[in-house]
Amino acid sequence: MSPFSPMSPGRILISNDDGIDAIGIRILHDIAKRLSDDVWVIAPDGNRSGMSRAITLRRDVVITPCGDRQFSCSGTPSDCVIMGMSRVMDGKPDLVLSGVNHGMNVGDDVGYSGTIGAAFEAAINMVPAIALSQQHARTDADFEPTLSCGSRALEYALSLTIPERGILNINMPGKGNGTVKGIRKASLDTHKFCDEIMDGTRPYTYRIGPLVTTPEMLENSDRYWLEHGFISMSMLTMDANDSAHTNRLEDADF
């Protein structure tokens, strides 16, 4: 069977970008244990949100055991997947799960997200991967939609075919959007308006604050379905080619 065909997972590797102690990764671990008895966790030793596909170069990455088949990593989410597959485990897993992120990863977010980055690191190593996030999730109580519907969403996801060098991006609606109504296929929204820039702790220092979003939502986009109480699912790939516009370029010799 192709590794990207519908599957019953054997060995599962879990990571995230919120850190080894995050609520979401604990919930995802519990869900994964219902699917497999061979589940491994390697996650950053602290929050690494916004790291995208960054990797650590020219300095050591420290891997620390912190439980049965559970490890923390001093590096980025992508480092976690790289080290998990090449050092922590004795071979590649059958499936990589990344999340559950404390907040949605939709639209323009996906280029920044370490949750998405970890999943893509698996994908380019030819391991099927699923990224999971939940809108407005900060406390245990906020994760009620994932607790109630996460298993069903993941079981459905495992019936799908993930493209090579691609991932499935799942977003759970926030608790405030009511009872989860179902699952909808979704395109990426274009929701970023600007960034809120805040003063830092010293003169001439600054911090990038919360993303300022546009109120408008593209119909049938990921954010649209979340606001209507549905789980959104989107297939994303590493192929960033714009073939139509590339083909319009003219060759030039020097």
C-alpha positions as CSV (number, residue, x, y, z in Angstrom):
1,M,0.0,0.0,0.0
2,S,1.2,3.5,-0.8
3,P,2.1,5.5,2.3
4,F,-0.2,8.2,1.1
5,S,-3.3,5.9,0.6
6,P,-6.1,5.5,3.2
7,M,-4.5,3.7,6.1
8,S,-4.8,2.1,9.5
9,P,-1.8,3.7,11.3
10,G,0.9,1.6,12.8
11,R,3.6,3.8,14.3
12,I,2.6,7.4,15.0
13,L,4.9,10.3,15.7
14,I,3.4,13.4,17.3
15,S,4.8,16.9,17.5
16,N,3.6,20.5,17.8
17,D,4.8,24.1,18.1
18,D,3.2,24.9,21.4
19,G,5.6,22.8,23.4
20,I,5.8,19.4,25.2
21,D,3.6,20.6,28.1
22,A,0.9,22.1,25.9
23,I,-2.7,21.0,26.5
24,G,-3.3,20.3,22.8
25,I,-0.5,17.7,22.4
26,R,-1.8,15.8,25.5
27,I,-5.2,15.6,23.9
28,L,-3.8,14.5,20.6
29,H,-1.7,11.8,22.3
30,D,-4.8,10.5,24.0
31,I,-6.7,10.4,20.6
32,A,-3.7,8.7,18.9
33,K,-3.5,6.0,21.5
34,R,-7.0,4.9,20.5
35,L,-5.7,4.3,17.0
36,S,-2.4,2.7,17.7
37,D,-0.4,1.2,20.6
38,D,2.9,2.5,19.1
39,V,2.7,6.3,19.7
40,W,5.8,8.5,20.0
41,V,6.0,12.1,21.0
42,I,8.8,14.6,20.4
43,A,8.0,18.2,20.9
44,P,9.8,21.5,21.6
45,D,10.8,22.2,25.2
46,G,9.0,25.5,25.0
47,N,6.7,27.5,22.7
48,R,7.9,27.7,19.1
49,S,4.9,29.3,17.5
50,G,5.6,31.1,14.2
51,M,8.7,29.0,13.3
52,S,7.2,27.7,10.1
53,R,9.8,25.2,8.6
54,A,12.8,26.6,10.4
55,I,15.6,24.2,11.3
56,T,18.5,24.5,13.7
57,L,21.9,24.9,12.0
58,R,25.4,25.3,13.5
59,R,24.4,24.5,17.1
60,D,23.5,21.3,19.0
61,V,19.9,20.1,19.3
62,V,19.3,18.6,22.7
63,I,16.8,15.7,23.0
64,T,15.6,14.9,26.6
65,P,13.5,11.9,27.6
66,C,10.5,12.8,29.6
67,G,8.3,9.7,29.7
68,D,7.6,6.5,27.9
69,R,8.3,7.2,24.2
70,Q,8.1,10.9,25.0
71,F,10.9,13.4,24.4
72,S,11.4,17.2,24.5
73,C,13.6,18.9,21.9
74,S,15.6,22.2,22.2
75,G,15.0,23.0,18.6
76,T,12.1,23.8,16.2
77,P,9.0,21.8,15.3
78,S,10.8,20.7,12.1
79,D,13.8,19.7,14.1
80,C,11.5,17.5,16.2
81,V,10.3,15.6,13.2
82,I,13.8,15.3,11.7
83,M,15.2,14.0,15.0
84,G,12.2,11.9,15.7
85,M,12.6,10.0,12.5
86,S,16.4,9.8,12.4
87,R,17.5,9.5,16.0
88,V,14.6,8.9,18.5
89,M,12.8,6.2,16.6
90,D,14.5,3.3,14.9
91,G,12.8,4.1,11.6
92,K,10.2,6.3,10.0
93,P,6.7,6.3,11.4
94,D,3.6,5.4,9.4
95,L,2.0,8.7,10.2
96,V,2.9,12.1,11.7
97,L,0.4,14.1,13.6
98,S,1.1,17.8,14.5
99,G,-0.9,19.7,17.1
100,V,-3.4,20.2,18.5
101,N,-2.5,23.8,18.0
102,H,-3.7,26.4,20.5
103,G,-5.5,28.5,17.9
104,M,-6.6,28.0,14.3
105,N,-4.1,27.7,11.4
106,V,-6.1,29.0,8.4
107,G,-5.6,31.2,5.4
108,D,-2.4,33.2,5.6
109,D,-1.5,31.6,8.9
110,V,-0.2,28.4,7.3
111,G,3.0,30.1,6.0
112,Y,4.0,31.0,9.5
113,S,2.8,28.0,11.5
114,G,5.2,25.7,13.2
115,T,2.4,23.2,13.4
116,I,2.1,23.2,9.6
117,G,5.9,23.2,9.3
118,A,6.3,20.0,11.3
119,A,3.7,18.3,9.2
120,F,5.4,19.4,6.0
121,E,8.8,18.1,7.3
122,A,7.2,14.7,7.4
123,A,5.7,15.1,4.0
124,I,9.0,15.9,2.2
125,N,10.4,12.7,3.9
126,M,7.5,10.8,2.3
127,V,5.6,10.2,5.5
128,P,1.9,11.1,5.5
129,A,1.1,13.9,7.9
130,I,-1.9,15.7,9.4
131,A,-1.9,19.0,11.1
132,L,-4.6,19.7,13.7
133,S,-5.6,23.0,15.3
134,Q,-8.4,24.5,17.2
135,Q,-9.8,28.0,17.0
136,H,-9.8,30.1,20.2
137,A,-8.1,27.3,22.3
138,R,-6.2,28.4,25.4
139,T,-7.5,26.4,28.4
140,D,-8.6,22.8,28.9
141,A,-12.3,23.9,28.7
142,D,-11.7,25.6,25.3
143,F,-10.7,22.3,23.7
144,E,-14.2,20.8,24.2
145,P,-14.9,20.6,20.4
146,T,-11.6,18.6,19.9
147,L,-12.4,16.4,22.9
148,S,-15.9,15.6,21.6
149,C,-15.2,15.3,17.8
150,G,-11.4,15.0,17.4
151,S,-11.4,11.2,17.2
152,R,-14.1,11.1,14.6
153,A,-12.4,13.8,12.6
154,L,-9.1,11.9,12.6
155,E,-10.7,8.6,11.8
156,Y,-12.4,10.3,8.8
157,A,-9.1,11.8,7.8
158,L,-7.4,8.4,7.7
159,S,-9.9,7.3,5.1
160,L,-8.6,10.0,2.7
161,T,-5.7,9.9,0.2
162,I,-3.0,12.5,1.1
163,P,-1.0,13.6,-2.0
164,E,2.7,13.1,-2.1
165,R,4.6,16.0,-0.5
166,G,1.3,17.1,0.9
167,I,-0.5,17.3,4.2
168,L,-4.1,17.4,5.5
169,N,-4.8,20.6,7.5
170,I,-7.7,20.1,10.0
171,N,-9.1,23.0,12.0
172,M,-11.7,22.6,14.8
173,P,-14.2,25.4,15.4
174,G,-14.1,27.3,18.7
175,K,-16.2,26.3,21.6
176,G,-18.2,29.6,21.2
177,N,-19.4,28.5,17.8
178,G,-21.8,25.9,19.3
179,T,-22.0,22.2,18.8
180,V,-19.8,20.9,16.0
181,K,-22.1,20.3,13.0
182,G,-19.8,18.2,10.8
183,I,-16.8,18.4,8.4
184,R,-16.4,20.6,5.3
185,K,-13.7,20.7,2.6
186,A,-12.3,24.2,2.5
187,S,-10.0,26.5,0.6
188,L,-7.6,28.8,2.3
189,D,-9.0,32.2,3.4
190,T,-7.1,35.4,2.7
191,H,-7.7,37.0,6.1
192,K,-4.5,38.9,7.1
193,F,-5.0,42.7,7.2
194,C,-1.8,43.7,9.1
195,D,0.2,43.0,12.2
196,E,-0.2,44.8,15.5
197,I,3.2,46.2,16.5
198,M,3.8,46.8,20.2
199,D,6.6,48.6,22.0
200,G,9.3,46.3,23.5
201,T,10.9,46.4,26.9
202,R,13.6,48.9,25.9
203,P,13.9,51.9,23.6
204,Y,14.0,51.0,19.9
205,T,12.7,47.5,20.6
206,Y,9.4,46.2,19.3
207,R,7.2,43.1,19.3
208,I,4.9,41.7,16.7
209,G,1.5,41.3,18.4
210,P,-1.7,39.7,17.3
211,L,-2.6,39.3,13.6
212,V,-5.2,41.9,12.6
213,T,-7.7,40.1,10.4
214,T,-10.2,41.3,7.8
215,P,-13.8,41.0,8.7
216,E,-14.7,39.5,5.3
217,M,-14.4,35.8,4.8
218,L,-14.2,34.0,1.5
219,E,-17.2,31.7,1.1
220,N,-16.4,28.0,1.7
221,S,-13.0,28.9,3.0
222,D,-11.5,27.4,6.2
223,R,-12.3,30.4,8.4
224,Y,-15.8,30.6,6.9
225,W,-16.7,27.0,7.9
226,L,-15.2,27.4,11.4
227,E,-17.4,30.5,12.0
228,H,-20.4,28.3,10.9
229,G,-19.5,25.6,13.4
230,F,-17.9,23.1,11.1
231,I,-14.5,21.3,11.1
232,S,-12.5,22.5,8.1
233,M,-10.2,20.2,6.1
234,S,-7.8,21.4,3.4
235,M,-5.1,19.6,1.5
236,L,-1.9,21.6,1.2
237,T,1.2,20.7,-0.8
238,M,4.8,21.8,-1.0
239,D,4.3,22.7,-4.7
240,A,4.6,26.5,-4.7
241,N,5.0,26.7,-8.5
242,D,2.9,29.2,-10.4
243,S,3.3,27.4,-13.7
244,A,0.9,29.7,-15.6
245,H,3.0,32.8,-14.8
246,T,6.3,31.1,-15.1
247,N,5.5,30.0,-18.6
248,R,5.0,33.7,-19.5
249,L,8.6,34.5,-18.6
250,E,11.1,35.0,-21.4
251,D,14.4,33.2,-21.5
252,A,17.5,35.5,-21.7
253,D,21.1,34.8,-22.6
254,F,24.1,36.8,-21.5
